[in-house]
């Protein structure tokens, strides 16, 4: 609205996840009652999109709110799509031409073929929509909510961690539409006579709580979306150049996926030049941390997350011990039989619940512990009344809402299959909680059902809602009665942890104090997984707060197979000392390399000392020879400058230089012809003199060409 009020844009579009479009529309009218707002809640069908675009183009709107799926489905013209496809292919062909590494060339050639096929598919996928196109809708600015969902933009690089060979359609579509808006800005500027270098490509604002989900390499995507001009000015518009500037790589030999041959793989060892990378990002980034939000947010009742530790049964301990043996005896030639991913998956399943790994039921399961903690919260706050979030009236239902996040053991269509979700529900029911008050987010099959489920949560009809990070993370607004959050399993990335906890530490929560529970099985996968998530999150938070002190950091999201195998053993056995061993081995290798560099430097200095000591007598001879010249120069003082060459006197340096050059050439060629005789001369012939010293011509004259 401020951009619109200041006349910087005409019709901004706000793109939001489908299930919160009604909420955003309602809050927009609350903040700006007089604003002319177009809500695209009906644009989820082809006919609805046609009406929506026609409405957008036909009137002046202060803001247009469009659901994410509808935004991606809105067409651009075939000419624009073709131009975009050709631009991407030209960039790939340019990379192919510049590449000198055969392996990179083959990868780029594969990417070109894949890009051609993918872009043709993208072009054909949208033809079912007819009517006005995006460039005819009147939109000239985009506000993208939950922008991290667009990070899978196609990019090709010889560094594996920086590449994304399989592009997401919504990411490519967003990139295309940003290009459309930028070209429109340039056209408008040309029409006003603005020089090209002065054009302000004001086209988009991204909003996200997790711009870096797992690795710093994701920053390139955001930079390419928002400020490609800065990348061009810095000379890192190409991902390969960006990787060369901000990463240090190492190449190792690994077995391919089929185990049939070895292949070299280039991976990110660490990110470098972090202050420069941060400066590039800060030019267009505004960071607001949770403690800077000027609203009252709920605080943790105990001052910290509550860690609930569970002891594994003997059967689980033996099973995890077998995982350690498997990690040590992997056959790289037969990865289909057993591999690190299988070991890690089995370890995580056994840590969560032995029945997930086809073991027997434990004496005291994690599901039972979760249910016990949830029951305690329900007993403590069961009589509390909450107010309706819209009307402010007291709700008839009493008691809080609790969220339980679990990404594994999700509901199954097969009733005979064990799931953690059903185990938790059974335990809660056994403790007296009504079955209808316990819901799974997976019950909602479409946005309408999800909206209805969230409304029931806010009205007090649901006491426990269980779901995965993907389905219950981004955009879930059920915070009105939310009193506790349970991390039933370990999130894979810091971004997942933040999305989970962002559901409860949120404006609009009527509880001043909340509880967060972390469930960890001792000596299992959980311990090391939490350590890795914490390590990643620590640095990501430093980047966000602009508190990076070091110039480089190891890539927390990468690593070669050797390190992954050692980490898998540490995780599988639950013994962090194995992971410490990997860290110490890396430290030993780094210190060994530094020691070699130091020893080489010492040897180089010793050699230089020897050379200089040998040169001392020659230098002393030069000093003795130049002493009379120095004395003559001192006696001469400020007398007028005079050069004598071949009997002629010159006062100007330029004239003297030309005469001296000619004299040197004349002296050089005879001396070269009679080299033996010249070398035996006790003194070289005189070529000329300055006002205070003679100038002689040696056998080899540096002045001659």
C-alpha positions in Angstrom: 0.0 0.0 0.0 2.9 2.4 0.7 4.4 1.8 -2.7 1.0 2.5 -4.2 0.5 5.6 -2.0 3.9 7.0 -3.0 3.1 6.4 -6.7 6.0 4.0 -7.2 3.7 1.2 -8.4 0.2 1.1 -9.9 -1.1 -2.4 -9.1 0.8 -4.6 -6.7 0.0 -8.3 -6.4 0.4 -10.2 -3.1 1.0 -13.9 -3.7 0.2 -16.1 -0.7 -0.3 -19.8 0.1 -3.7 -21.0 -0.9 -5.0 -21.8 2.5 -4.4 -18.3 4.0 -5.8 -16.2 1.2 -9.1 -15.5 3.1 -7.2 -14.5 6.2 -4.8 -12.1 4.3 -7.8 -10.6 2.6 -9.6 -10.0 5.9 -6.5 -8.5 7.5 -5.9 -6.3 4.5 -9.3 -4.7 4.9 -8.7 -4.3 8.7 -5.4 -2.4 8.1 -6.7 -0.4 5.1 -10.5 -0.1 5.3 -10.7 2.3 2.4 -8.5 0.3 0.1 -9.8 -1.2 -3.1 -8.8 -4.8 -2.7 -9.3 -7.6 -5.2 -9.3 -11.1 -3.6 -8.5 -14.0 -5.9 -10.0 -16.8 -3.8 -12.0 -18.0 -6.8 -9.0 -18.1 -9.1 -8.2 -21.8 -8.3 -10.1 -23.0 -11.4 -9.5 -22.1 -15.1 -12.8 -20.2 -15.3 -12.1 -18.4 -12.0 -8.7 -17.3 -13.3 -10.2 -15.9 -16.5 -12.6 -13.8 -14.4 -9.9 -12.8 -12.0 -7.5 -11.5 -14.6 -10.3 -9.7 -16.4 -11.3 -8.0 -13.2 -7.6 -7.1 -12.4 -7.2 -5.6 -15.9 -10.5 -3.7 -16.0 -10.2 -1.7 -12.8 -7.8 0.3 -10.6 -6.9 -1.8 -7.5 -4.8 -0.8 -4.6 -3.8 -4.4 -4.1 -4.6 -7.7 -5.6 -4.3 -10.9 -3.4 -3.8 -14.0 -5.4 -3.3 -17.7 -4.2 0.0 -19.3 -5.0 -1.4 -22.0 -7.3 -3.4 -19.5 -9.3 -0.4 -17.3 -9.8 1.6 -20.1 -11.2 -1.3 -21.2 -13.5 -1.8 -17.7 -15.0 -0.4 -17.7 -18.5 2.0 -15.4 -20.3 2.0 -15.1 -24.0 3.7 -17.7 -26.2 6.1 -15.0 -27.5 7.2 -14.2 -23.9 7.5 -17.8 -22.9 9.6 -18.6 -26.1 11.9 -15.6 -25.4 12.4 -16.8 -21.9 13.2 -20.4 -23.1 15.7 -19.0 -25.6 17.3 -16.8 -23.0 17.9 -19.8 -20.7 19.2 -21.9 -23.5 21.6 -19.1 -24.5 22.9 -18.9 -21.0 23.5 -22.6 -20.9 25.2 -22.5 -24.3 27.4 -19.7 -23.1 28.4 -21.8 -20.1 29.2 -24.6 -22.4 31.4 -22.4 -24.5 33.3 -21.1 -21.5 33.7 -24.4 -19.9 37.1 -26.1 -20.3 36.4 -29.2 -18.2 35.1 -32.2 -20.1 32.9 -33.4 -17.2 31.3 -30.0 -16.8 30.7 -29.8 -20.6 28.9 -33.1 -20.5 26.8 -31.9 -17.5 25.9 -28.7 -19.3 25.0 -30.6 -22.5 22.7 -32.8 -20.5 21.2 -29.7 -18.9 20.6 -28.1 -22.3 18.7 -31.2 -23.5 16.8 -31.4 -20.2 16.1 -27.6 -20.3 14.7 -27.9 -23.8 12.4 -30.7 -22.9 11.4 -29.1 -19.6 10.7 -25.7 -21.1 8.7 -27.3 -23.9 6.7 -29.1 -21.3 6.2 -25.9 -19.3 5.0 -24.1 -22.4 2.5 -26.8 -23.2 1.3 -27.2 -19.6 -0.4 -23.8 -19.5 -2.2 -23.8 -22.9 -5.5 -25.0 -21.3 -6.0 -21.5 -19.9 -7.4 -19.0 -22.4 -8.1 -15.3 -22.0 -5.9 -12.4 -20.9 -2.3 -13.1 -20.0 -0.2 -12.0 -17.0 1.4 -9.1 -18.9 -2.2 -7.8 -19.7 -3.4 -8.1 -16.1 -2.2 -4.7 -15.0 0.2 -6.1 -12.4 3.5 -4.2 -12.1 4.8 -5.3 -8.7 4.9 -8.6 -6.8 4.9 -9.3 -3.1 5.8 -13.0 -2.6 4.9 -14.5 0.7 6.8 -17.7 1.9 9.4 -17.0 -0.8 11.5 -19.9 0.3 9.0 -22.2 -1.6 10.5 -20.8 -4.9 14.1 -21.7 -4.2 14.3 -24.7 -6.6 15.1 -22.6 -9.6 17.0 -24.4 -12.4 20.7 -23.8 -12.2 23.7 -25.7 -13.6 27.2 -25.7 -12.1 30.1 -28.1 -11.9 29.7 -27.9 -8.1 27.1 -30.4 -7.2 25.7 -28.7 -4.1 25.1 -25.5 -6.0 23.3 -27.1 -8.9 19.6 -27.8 -9.2 19.0 -29.9 -12.3 15.3 -30.5 -11.7 13.5 -27.2 -11.6 10.2 -26.6 -9.9 7.5 -25.2 -12.2 6.5 -22.4 -9.8 10.1 -21.3 -9.5 10.6 -21.1 -13.2 7.3 -19.4 -13.6 8.2 -16.7 -11.0 11.5 -16.1 -12.7 9.8 -15.7 -16.1 7.2 -13.2 -14.6 10.0 -11.2 -12.9 11.7 -10.9 -16.3 8.4 -9.6 -17.8 8.1 -6.9 -15.1 11.8 -5.9 -15.5 11.4 -5.5 -19.2 8.3 -3.4 -18.7 10.3 -1.1 -16.3 13.0 -0.7 -18.8 10.5 0.1 -21.6 8.8 2.7 -19.4 12.2 4.2 -18.6 13.2 4.4 -22.2 9.9 6.1 -23.1 10.7 8.8 -20.4 14.2 9.2 -21.8 15.9 7.7 -18.7 19.4 6.3 -19.4 19.7 2.6 -19.2 22.2 2.7 -16.3 19.8 4.8 -14.3 16.8 2.5 -14.6 15.4 1.2 -11.2 14.1 -2.3 -11.8 11.6 -2.2 -8.9 9.6 -5.4 -9.4 9.3 -7.5 -6.3 9.6 -7.9 -2.5 10.0 -11.4 -1.0 8.9 -12.3 2.5 10.1 -15.4 4.3 11.3 -16.4 7.7 13.7 -19.0 6.2 15.6 -17.6 3.3 18.4 -20.1 4.0 16.9 -23.5 4.5 20.0 -25.7 4.6 23.0 -24.2 2.8 24.4 -20.8 1.9 24.2 -21.8 -1.7 20.5 -20.9 -1.6 21.5 -17.2 -1.3 22.4 -17.2 -5.0 18.8 -18.0 -5.9 17.4 -15.1 -3.9 20.1 -12.8 -5.3 19.3 -13.9 -8.9 15.5 -13.3 -8.3 15.8 -9.9 -6.6 19.0 -8.2 -7.6 20.5 -9.7 -10.7 22.0 -6.3 -11.5 24.2 -6.5 -8.4 25.4 -9.9 -9.4 26.3 -8.6 -12.9 28.1 -5.6 -11.4 30.1 -7.9 -9.1 30.9 -10.2 -12.0 29.2 -13.2 -10.4 26.0 -13.4 -12.4 27.0 -16.9 -13.6 26.7 -19.5 -10.9 30.1 -20.9 -11.7 31.6 -17.4 -11.1 29.6 -17.1 -7.9 30.9 -20.4 -6.7 34.5 -19.5 -7.5 34.1 -16.2 -5.5 32.3 -17.5 -2.5 33.2 -21.2 -2.1 36.2 -23.4 -1.9 35.8 -26.8 -3.4 37.4 -30.2 -3.2 37.1 -33.1 -5.7 37.0 -36.7 -4.5 36.4 -40.0 -6.3 33.1 -41.7 -5.5 31.2 -44.7 -6.7 28.2 -43.9 -8.9 24.7 -44.7 -7.9 24.8 -48.1 -9.6 28.1 -49.1 -8.1 29.5 -49.9 -11.5 32.3 -47.3 -11.8 34.1 -44.5 -10.0 33.5 -40.8 -10.8 35.0 -37.6 -9.7 32.7 -35.3 -7.7 33.3 -31.7 -6.9 31.7 -30.5 -3.7 31.7 -27.4 -1.6 34.3 -27.7 1.2 33.6 -24.3 2.7 32.1 -20.9 2.0 34.6 -18.1 1.7 34.7 -14.3 1.5 31.7 -14.1 3.8 31.9 -10.4 4.6 31.7 -9.7 0.8 28.8 -12.2 0.4 27.0 -10.6 3.3 27.5 -7.1 1.9 26.0 -8.2 -1.4 23.0 -9.6 0.4 22.5 -6.7 2.8 22.1 -4.3 -0.2 18.6 -5.5 -0.7 17.7 -7.3 2.5 15.8 -6.1 5.6 16.0 -8.5 8.5 13.5 -8.4 11.4 14.2 -10.8 14.2 11.7 -12.2 16.6 12.8 -9.9 19.4 12.4 -6.9 17.2 8.7 -7.5 16.5 6.9 -4.7 18.4 4.1 -7.1 19.7 3.8 -9.2 22.7 4.7 -12.9 21.9 4.3 -15.8 24.3 7.3 -16.9 26.3 8.5 -20.4 27.3 7.0 -21.3 30.6 10.2 -23.0 31.9 12.6 -20.5 30.1 13.7 -23.1 27.6 12.6 -26.1 25.5 11.9 -29.1 27.6 14.0 -32.1 26.6 12.3 -35.5 27.3 14.9 -38.3 27.3 13.9 -41.9 26.7 16.0 -45.0 27.3 15.9 -47.5 24.5 15.1 -51.2 25.1 17.8 -53.8 24.8 16.5 -54.9 21.4 16.9 -51.3 20.1 20.4 -51.1 21.5 21.4 -54.3 19.7 19.7 -53.2 16.5 21.7 -49.9 16.6 24.9 -51.8 17.3 24.2 -53.8 14.1 23.8 -50.5 12.2 27.3 -49.6 13.3 28.6 -52.9 11.9 26.8 -52.3 8.7 28.3 -48.9 8.3 31.8 -50.4 8.6 31.2 -53.2 6.1 29.4 -51.4 3.2 30.2 -52.8 -0.2 30.5 -49.8 -2.6 30.0 -52.1 -5.6 26.5 -53.2 -4.3 24.8 -50.1 -3.0 21.4 -51.5 -3.9 21.9 -54.1 -1.1 22.9 -51.7 1.6 24.0 -48.1 1.7 24.3 -45.2 4.1 20.8 -43.9 3.4 19.3 -47.3 4.3 21.3 -47.3 7.5 20.3 -43.8 8.4 16.7 -44.5 7.7 16.7 -47.6 9.8 18.4 -45.7 12.6 15.9 -42.9 12.6 13.0 -45.3 12.5 14.3 -47.4 15.4 14.9 -44.1 17.4 11.4 -42.9 16.8 9.6 -46.2 17.5 11.0 -49.8 17.3 7.9 -50.9 15.4 8.9 -48.6 12.6 12.0 -50.8 12.1 9.9 -54.0 12.3 11.0 -54.7 15.9 8.7 -55.5 18.8 6.7 -53.0 20.8 8.8 -51.2 23.4 8.1 -51.3 27.1 7.6 -47.5 27.1 7.2 -45.9 23.7 7.7 -42.4 22.6 4.0 -42.2 21.7 3.2 -42.9 25.4 5.6 -40.3 26.6 4.2 -37.7 24.2 0.7 -38.6 25.3 1.7 -38.3 29.0 3.1 -34.8 28.5 0.1 -33.7 26.5 -2.2 -35.0 29.1 -0.4 -33.0 31.8 -0.8 -29.8 29.7 -4.5 -30.6 29.2 -5.1 -31.1 33.0 -3.3 -27.9 33.9 -5.2 -25.7 31.4 -8.3 -27.7 30.8 -10.6 -25.2 32.5 -9.2 -22.1 30.7 -11.6 -20.2 28.4 -10.4 -18.5 25.2 -12.0 -15.8 23.0 -13.1 -16.0 19.4 -10.3 -14.5 17.2 -12.8 -12.6 15.1 -15.6 -11.5 17.5 -13.7 -11.4 20.8 -16.5 -13.3 22.5 -15.7 -16.2 24.9 -15.8 -19.6 23.3 -18.0 -22.2 24.9 -15.3 -24.9 24.6 -12.6 -24.9 27.3 -9.0 -26.0 27.2 -6.0 -25.4 25.0 -4.8 -26.7 21.7 -1.6 -28.6 21.2 0.4 -29.3 18.0 2.5 -32.4 17.5 5.0 -32.5 14.6 6.1 -35.8 13.2 7.5 -36.2 9.7 7.8 -40.0 9.9 5.2 -42.7 10.6 2.4 -40.6 9.0 -1.1 -42.0 8.5 -1.5 -44.9 6.1 -4.4 -46.2 4.1 -3.6 -49.7 5.3 -5.2 -50.1 8.8 -2.8 -53.0 9.6 0.3 -50.8 9.1 1.8 -49.3 12.3 1.9 -45.5 12.3 3.2 -43.1 15.0 0.2 -40.9 14.5 -2.3 -43.6 15.4 -0.1 -44.8 18.3 -0.2 -41.3 19.8 -3.9 -41.1 19.3 -4.5 -44.5 21.0 -2.3 -43.4 24.0 -4.2 -40.1 24.3 -7.6 -41.9 24.2 -6.4 -44.4 26.8 -5.7 -41.4 29.1 -9.2 -40.1 28.7 -9.1 -37.6 25.8 -12.1 -37.8 23.4 -11.2 -39.4 20.1 -13.0 -36.6 18.2 -10.7 -34.0 19.8 -7.6 -35.6 18.3 -7.2 -34.8 14.6 -4.6 -35.5 11.9 -3.8 -32.7 9.4 -3.7 -35.4 6.7 -7.5 -35.7 7.0 -7.8 -32.5 5.0 -7.7 -33.4 1.3 -8.0 -30.0 -0.2 -7.7 -26.3 0.9 -11.4 -26.0 1.8 -11.1 -29.0 4.2 -7.9 -27.6 5.6 -9.5 -24.2 6.2 -12.4 -25.9 8.0 -10.0 -28.0 10.2 -8.1 -24.9 11.2 -11.3 -23.1 12.0 -12.3 -26.0 14.3 -8.9 -25.7 16.1 -9.5 -22.0 16.7 -13.1 -22.6 18.0 -12.0 -25.1 20.6 -13.3 -28.2 18.9 -9.9 -29.8 18.6 -7.5 -30.4 21.5 -4.6 -32.1 19.7 -3.6 -31.6 16.0 -0.9 -33.9 14.7 0.9 -33.3 11.3 4.1 -33.1 9.4 6.2 -30.0 8.9 5.3 -29.9 5.2 1.5 -30.0 5.8 1.3 -28.1 9.1 4.3 -25.7 8.9 4.1 -22.8 6.5 0.9 -20.7 6.7 -0.8 -22.6 9.6 -2.5 -20.1 11.8 -4.1 -21.9 14.7 -2.3 -20.0 17.4 -5.3 -18.6 19.3 -5.5 -21.4 21.9 -2.0 -23.0 21.3 -0.4 -23.9 24.6 2.2 -26.6 23.7 4.2 -27.8 20.8 5.7 -31.3 20.6 8.7 -32.2 18.4 7.9 -35.9 18.2 10.8 -36.4 15.8 13.9 -34.4 14.7 13.4 -31.9 11.9 15.9 -32.4 9.0 16.8 -28.7 8.6 16.9 -25.5 10.7 14.2 -24.1 8.5 11.9 -26.9 9.4 12.5 -26.2 13.1 11.7 -22.6 12.6 8.6 -23.2 10.7 7.3 -25.6 13.4 8.0 -23.2 16.3 6.7 -20.3 14.3 3.2 -21.8 14.6 3.1 -21.2 18.4 5.4 -18.2 19.0 3.1 -16.0 17.0 1.0 -12.9 17.4 -2.5 -13.6 18.4 -1.7 -16.4 20.8 -3.8 -15.9 23.9 -1.5 -17.8 26.1 1.3 -15.7 27.8 3.3 -18.8 28.5 3.8 -21.9 26.3 5.6 -25.2 26.4 7.9 -26.8 23.8 8.9 -30.5 24.1 11.8 -32.2 22.4 11.8 -36.0 22.5 15.2 -37.8 22.3 16.1 -41.4 22.6 19.4 -41.8 24.4 22.4 -43.2 22.4 20.5 -43.1 19.2 20.1 -41.1 15.9 18.3 -38.3 17.7 21.2 -37.0 19.6 23.5 -36.4 16.7 20.7 -35.2 14.5 19.8 -32.5 17.0 23.5 -31.5 17.2 23.7 -31.1 13.4 20.5 -29.0 13.2 21.7 -26.8 16.1 25.1 -26.3 14.3 23.4 -25.3 11.1 20.9 -23.0 12.8 23.6 -21.2 14.7 25.5 -20.0 11.6 22.3 -19.3 9.7 21.1 -17.1 12.5 24.5 -15.3 12.6 24.1 -14.6 8.8 20.6 -13.2 9.4 21.7 -11.0 12.2 24.8 -9.8 10.2 27.1 -11.0 13.0 29.5 -13.0 10.8 33.0 -12.6 12.2 34.9 -15.2 10.3 35.8 -14.9 6.6 34.9 -18.5 5.9 32.9 -21.5 7.2 32.7 -25.1 6.3 29.6 -26.1 4.3 27.3 -27.5 7.0 25.0 -29.0 4.3 27.5 -30.8 2.2 30.3 -33.3 2.7 31.8 -36.1 0.8 31.0 -39.8 1.1 33.8 -40.5 3.4 32.6 -37.9 5.9 29.0 -39.0 5.4 30.0 -42.7 6.2 31.7 -41.6 9.4 28.7 -39.5 10.4 26.4 -42.3 9.5 28.3 -44.5 11.9 28.1 -41.9 14.6 24.4 -41.4 14.1 23.7 -45.1 13.7 25.6 -46.0 16.9 24.4 -43.0 18.8 28.0 -42.3 19.9 28.9 -38.7 19.2 32.6 -39.6 19.7 32.6 -41.0 16.1 31.4 -37.6 14.9 34.1 -35.9 17.0 36.6 -38.2 15.4 35.6 -37.0 12.0 36.0 -33.4 13.2 39.4 -34.1 14.7 40.5 -35.9 11.5 39.5 -32.8 9.5 41.5 -30.7 11.9 44.6 -32.9 11.6 44.4 -32.7 7.8 44.0 -28.9 8.0 46.9 -28.5 10.5 49.1 -30.8 8.4 48.5 -28.7 5.3 49.4 -25.6 7.3 52.5 -27.2 8.7 53.6 -28.1 5.2 53.0 -24.6 4.0 55.0 -23.3 7.0 57.9 -25.6 6.4 58.0 -24.5 2.7 57.9 -20.9 3.8 60.9 -21.5 6.2 62.9 -23.2 3.4 62.2 -20.3 1.1 63.3 -17.8 3.6 66.5 -19.8 4.3 67.3 -19.8 0.6 66.7 -16.1 0.4 69.1 -15.5 3.3 71.8 -17.6 1.6 71.4 -15.7 -1.6 71.6 -12.3 0.1 74.6 -13.3 2.1 76.4 -14.3 -1.1 75.4 -10.9 -2.7 76.9 -8.9 0.2 80.5 -8.7 -1.3 79.1 -7.6 -4.7 77.0 -5.0 -3.1 79.9 -3.7 -1.2 81.9 -3.4 -4.4 79.0 -1.4 -5.9 78.9 0.9 -2.9 82.7 1.6 -3.2 82.3 2.3 -6.9 79.4 4.6 -6.5 80.9 6.5 -3.5 82.7 9.1 -5.8 79.5 9.6 -7.8 77.5 10.2 -4.7 80.1 12.7 -3.5 80.1 14.5 -6.9 76.3 14.7 -6.8 76.4 16.2 -3.3 79.0 18.8 -4.4 77.0 19.6 -7.5 73.9 20.5 -5.4 71.3 22.7 -7.2 73.5 23.5 -10.2 71.8 23.5 -13.6 71.3 20.1 -15.0 73.7 19.3 -17.9 74.3 16.2 -20.0 77.2 15.7 -22.4 76.9 13.1 -25.1 79.6 12.6 -27.8 81.0 16.1 -27.1 77.6 17.8 -27.3 76.0 19.4 -24.3 72.2 19.1 -23.6 70.2 21.0 -21.0 66.8 19.3 -21.6 66.3 15.7 -20.5 64.3 14.7 -23.6 67.0 15.9 -26.0 69.7 14.2 -23.9 67.7 10.9 -23.8 67.4 10.8 -27.6 71.2 11.5 -28.1 72.2 9.0 -25.4 70.0 6.3 -27.0 71.7 6.8 -30.4 75.1 6.7 -28.8 74.4 3.5 -27.0 73.2 1.8 -30.2 76.4 2.9 -32.0 78.5 1.6 -29.1 76.6 -1.7 -28.8 76.9 -3.1 -32.3 80.7 -2.8 -32.6 81.1 -4.2 -29.1 78.8 -7.2 -30.0 80.8 -7.9 -33.2 84.1 -7.9 -31.3 82.7 -9.5 -28.1 85.9 -11.4 -27.0 88.0 -8.3 -27.3 85.4 -6.2 -25.6 85.1 -8.6 -22.7 88.8 -8.4 -22.1 88.9 -4.7 -22.0 89.7 -3.4 -18.6 87.2 -0.5 -18.9 84.2 0.0 -21.3 84.3 2.9 -23.6 82.8 6.2 -22.5 79.5 7.2 -24.1 79.0 10.5 -22.4 78.8 12.3 -19.1 76.4 14.0 -16.8 77.3 17.3 -15.1 78.8 15.3 -12.2 79.6 11.7 -13.5 80.7 9.9 -16.7 78.3 7.4 -18.4 80.0 4.3 -19.9 78.6 1.9 -22.5 79.1 -1.8 -21.5 79.3 -4.6 -23.9 75.6 -5.4 -23.6 73.6 -2.1 -23.4 70.1 -2.2 -21.8 69.1 1.0 -23.7 69.4 -0.7 -27.1 66.5 -2.5 -28.6 
